[in-house]
Amino acid sequence: MKLAWELAKRFRRAKQKNRFISFISFSSTLGIGLGCFVLITLLSVMNGFERELTHRILSVIPHGELYATESTGIRHWEAQVHRLEQDPRVSQVEPYTKITGMLQYKGELKAVELTGLDTTSDNTIAWRSRVPESDWTRFQSEPDGVLLGKGVAEKLGIEKGDAVQVLIPTMTADLSFKAPHSETLTVSGILNIGGELDNYLGMMHLKKASQALDIDSGALGLRFTLHDPFSAFGTMREIGYSFPQSAYMSDWTRTQGHLYNDIQLVRTVVYIALTLVIAVACFNIVSTLVMAVREKRATIAILKTMGATDALIRQAFVLQGMINGVIGIVSGTLAALLIAPNLSAIVRAIENGLGISVLSGDIYFIDFLPSQLHTQDVIVTVVVAFILCVLATLYPAHKAVKVEPATALNG
């Protein structure tokens, strides 16, 4: 192996004297490095989107819901909460009442979804982390207080302390039209969840929300936080089918599941596309080595007449090709390890410098470019690229072994 390594280095130095072969060799190294860099970086971005979906969106959006089919709400919900919290799959259960209506302020209207929760419960810590502590304290002390999403407040020009009206549709037994009734609320603070949720989400007191909808039991439904959010579909159906009261079942995969599916689809497409880019770059290794074999036919013939085995010749050309591949893999991976963890800060600096926004909170569920580097992504990318580089050297090495000394020297 040591002799094969020395031959590979000598062949490589000799190859650099040929500018055309040297250019193809450089392009293969550059292509492999660029492919590894982009693949690892984009996979880190997909990981970042998945992290934000799980920790940001699903911290305020329940993993699952059960809400009563009757206008009276969930009967004896306190006992149901105690029973359901014994389920090992369930992390938290909390009562809630959701109001979907129109927020009115100075003649302007905006559709909102206000969730009424028990503000004294520890389950509201995710909401509490989205507002300043002073605003949360004010909200708790105001029975008619409401926390509005940042996008809603900016759209209507609402500030803390303003009084707003919520127009709530009135349900009738015969489904006839009836004028909505209104509730006056005081804006205690502004929620900053990030992304499109800020454009319609809000929070109010559970008691006030239930009174506004005339819910006698005190809660329209129950919100669930599961230990494994990705088991929500099956878990909520099992819980719903065994629930003693008729209720509608829902889970986050119905409302936000398309985001997760999109992330997984993009991850797959990115991986396939950039793996093919690395494979195409490896084809340049094939071209480089094939031309090197033709150029070194006489040298190969002399080595064979001196006793070099086929295995030695094969190893020399495989190592020569792998040098280009390894240089590209190492340089691309190191660049990704440097850029990927800091990508969010880099993109934000570019946005501030150019005055542009890469992701708009009005469209996407977050308003910044996230990134999270996973070790397994780096390992898989390096292994796949290395295997492709090795495969690219096999055909030229086989051609080198097939060189006949007599034919090569006489030619």
N, C-alpha and C positions, 0 to 999 in steps of 0.2 A: 504493500500500500504506500510506503514511503517513496519508493521509486516512481510509482504511478503519480503521486502528488508532485514530485519534481518535474516529471514529463509534462504534466498539465500546466504547471506554472511557466515552463519554457515555451510550450505551444501558445500560451496566452500572450506572453511577451512578444513572440514572433508575430502573432496575429495583429497586434496593435500597430505594426508597421504598415499593414495593408489598411488604408483609410476606409475603403468601402466595407470590409468585414468589421473593422472597428466601429463604424457607424451603426451597423446592424446590431452588433453586440451591445452597444450603448443603448440603442432604442429598446432592446429586449429588457435590459436591466431597468431602464426608466419606466417601461410599461408595467413590469411586475411590481416595482416599488409604488407606482401611482395607484395601481389596482388594490394593493394591500392597504395603502393609506386611506383611500376613499371607502373601501369596504368596511374597515374597522370604524372609521369615523361615522359613516351613515348608520351602521348597526348601533353605535353608541347613541345616536340621535333617536332611533326607534326605541331603544331602551329608556331614554329620557322621557319620551312621550308616554310610554307604558307606565313609568314611575309616576308621572304627573297625573295620569288618569286614575291610578290606584290611590295615591296619597292626597291629591288635591281635590279631584272631583268626587271620588267616593267617600271623602271625609264628610261632605255635606249632603251628598245624594245617598239615600239609604240603599243598602244592598238588596233589601226586599221590603215589601209592604203588604199588609192586609188591611183593607178598609171596608167598612160595613156597606152592605147593599141597602140598608134601611137608613132613613134620615135621622134616626135617633142615635146612631153611632154604635160603637162597640160596648156591649153590655158587660159590666163587671170587669173592666179592663185591668184593674189592679191585680185581680187574681190571675188573669191570663198572662200578665207580664211576669208575675212570680213563677208561674208554671213553665213558661217558654224559656225563661232564663236558665232553667235546669238542663236544657238541651245542650249537649257538648259542642254542637256545631255553631251555637249562637253565642256571640260576644256580648251584645247589648240589645235590649228591647225597650222602646220608649213610646208613649202615646203621642199622637199628633192630630192636628186638624189642618187641612190644607184649603186655602181659599184662592180660587182663580178668578180674577176680575180685572177691572180697569182702574188704574191709579190716576186720579185727577188732581192737577195742581195748576192754578192760574189759567184755566181754560184748556190746558194741554192734557192729553190722555196717553197712557202707556199701559200695555198689558203686563200684568205682574202675577207671580205665583208666590203667595205668602204662606209660610209654614208656621203654624202655631205649635210651640214646644214649651215644656216646663223649664223655665230658665234657672230653677234652683237645682236641677239635676246635673250630675257630673257628665251625662251623655252629651251635653251641649258644648263640650270643650272645643270641638272642631270649629263651631261657629264663633266661640269666644276668641279664638286665636286670629280671627279675620277682622277684628275691630280693635281700636285702642282700648285699653283697660278702663279709661274714664268714660268712654261711650257705653261700654258694657254695664258699668255701674249705674249710669243714668238710665239705661234701658230697663234694668231690673227694678228700678225705683218708680218707673212710670207704667201703670197698668195699661195705658193706651199707647205705649211706645211701639215703635216699629224700626227695624233695621233694614235699609234698602241697599240693593246692589249698587256699586259705583256707577255702572252704565246707566241704570235707571235715574239716579240722581243727576248725572251729567246731562242726560237727555231732556229732563224737565227743569233743570236749573234749581234743584232742591238742595237746601243746606240744612245742617243740624238745627233742630228747634222748630222747623217749619211744620205747619199743620197741613195734612193732605187728606183727601177723601178717597176711599176705596168703594167703587161701585160693584156690588155683588149681585149676580143674576139670581132671580127668585125662581125656585123650582115649584111647579104646579102639578097636581095629580093628572090633569088632562092634557099636559104638555102645551097649554096655551101660553101666549105671550103675556108677561106681566112686567111692570116697571121694576127695575132693580132697586134695591135699597142700599143705602150708603152708610159707611162707618167713617168717623173722623179719627185719625191717628196722628200722633206726634212723632216726627223723625228724631230718634235718639242717636243714631249713628249711621255710618256708611260702611257696608260690607265690601271687602276687597278680596274676592275669591280668585279672580283672574279669569279672563276669557269670556265666552258668551254667557256663562251663568250670571255674570254681573249685570246683564241686560234685562233680566226678568225675575231674578230670585230675591226674596226678602224673608224676614223672620219677625214674628210677633208672639205675644203671649198665648199659651194654649187656652186659658180660660176665656180671653177676649175673642179668640177665633171661634171657639165652640159656641159662645153666646151669639156671635154674629150669624152663625148658621143654624141657630136654634137646636143644637145637639144636646139632648138631655143627659146623656151618659158622661159628657165631658170630653170625649175624644172620638174623632171620626174613624181612626184606625191606629195601627201599630207599625212602627218602623223598626227594621231589623238591621243590626250590624253583625256580619258573620266572620268567623275566624278565617275562612277561605272564601273571598268574594266570588271566585270563579265557580263555586259550587252553588251559586244562588238559584239557578234555574231549577235544579232538582230539589234542593233543600226547601225552597218556598212552596213547591207543590206538595211535598210531603206534609209540611206544617199546615198548609191551607186545607188539604183534604181531611185532616183530623181536627180542624178547628170547630168548636161546638156551635158557632153561629155562621150563618151564610155570609160570605165576604168575598170581595174581589181579591185576586192575587196579582202581584206585580213584582218585578225584580229589575235591577239596573241594566240587565242585558236587553231589556225591551226599550229603555229610554236612551241609554248611553252605549249599548253593546256594539252599535255600528262603528263607534270610534275604535274600540278594541279590534274588531275585525279588520278595519282599514289599516291599523298599525301592523297587524300580522301579515296582511296581504302585501303591503309595501315592503316589509322586512324580507319576505320570500322573493319578491321581484328583484329587490336590490341585491340579494345574495346571489341569485341566479345570474343576473346581468353582469355583475362585477367579477364573478368567478369566470364567466366567459371572457371578460376583458383580460384577466390574468392568463387564461388559456391561450388567447390570441397572442399575447406578449411572449408566451413560451414558444410559440411557433417560430419566432425570430431566433430563438436558441437553436432550433432545428436547422434553420437556414445558415446560421453562423457556423455551426459545426460541420454541416455538409460541405460548405465551401472550404473550411479548414482541412477536412479530410482530403479533398481534391488537391489542395495546395501542398499537403504534407505526404502525398503518396510515396514519394521517394524516401522521405524520412522514415515512414512506417515500414517500407520494404527493408531499409537498412537495419532498423531495429529488429525485424523478424529474422534477418540473416545472422544477427548477432545473438539470437536465442530468445528474444522477447516472446512471451506466450500471448495467446489470444486474450487471456484474462487480463494481462497487464495492459495491452493496447486498449481494451474495452474500458478498463478502470480509468485510464488516463483521459480519454475523451469524455467519459461521464463526469469526472471531476472538473474538467475544463468547463463544461456546460453548467455544472452546478455552482461554480464560482460566480457566474453572472446572476444566476437565480438567487443565491444566498445574499449577495450584495443588495439586490433589489428588495428582497424580503426584509432584510434587517433594516435598511434605510427607510422603507415605507412603514414598517411597524414602529420604529422609533419615532418617526414623525407623527404617527397617529397617537402614540402614547403621550406625546407632548401636547398635541393640539386638542384631541378629543375631550379630556377632562376640563379644559379651559374654553371650550367652544362657545358656551353660553356667554361668558364674559367678552370674548373676542367679537361675537356677533353684536352684542349690545354696544360695545365701543364703536363698531362700524355704523350702527344705527344712529347713535348720538352724533357721530362725526358727519354723516351724510344727511341727517335729518329725515331718515326713512324708517319704515316699520316692516320687518320681514313677515311677521305674523300679526294680523289684526285681531284684537279681542272681540270685534263685532262678528267675526266669521269663525274663528277657531276657538277651541275650548281652553286654550291658553294664549297669552300674548307675548311669549318669548320662545326662543329656540332652546329646548332642554338637551342635555347630554349626560349619559351615564355609561362609563366604560365597564364592561364585564370581561373578566379574565378568560372565560370560556370562548368568547368571540375572538379574542386575540389568538388563542391556542388553535382553534378550528381554522381560522384564516391562514395562519402560518403553516399548519400541517397540510392543508389543501394546496397551497401555493408550492410548497416543497415537493409534494407528490407530483404535481403537474410538471415541475422543473425536471425531476428525475425521469419521468416518462418521455419528456421532450429530448432527452439525451440518448435514449436507447437506440433509436434508428440510426443516427449518425455513428454511434459507437459500433453498431453492427456492421455498417458499411466500411468502417476502418479495419475491422477484423477480417473482412473479405478481400482486402487488398492482397494481390499476388505479387510477391517480391520480383519474380522474373519479369512479369509483364510491366510492373511499375518502373523497374530500373532500365529495361530495354526501351520503354516509351520515352 
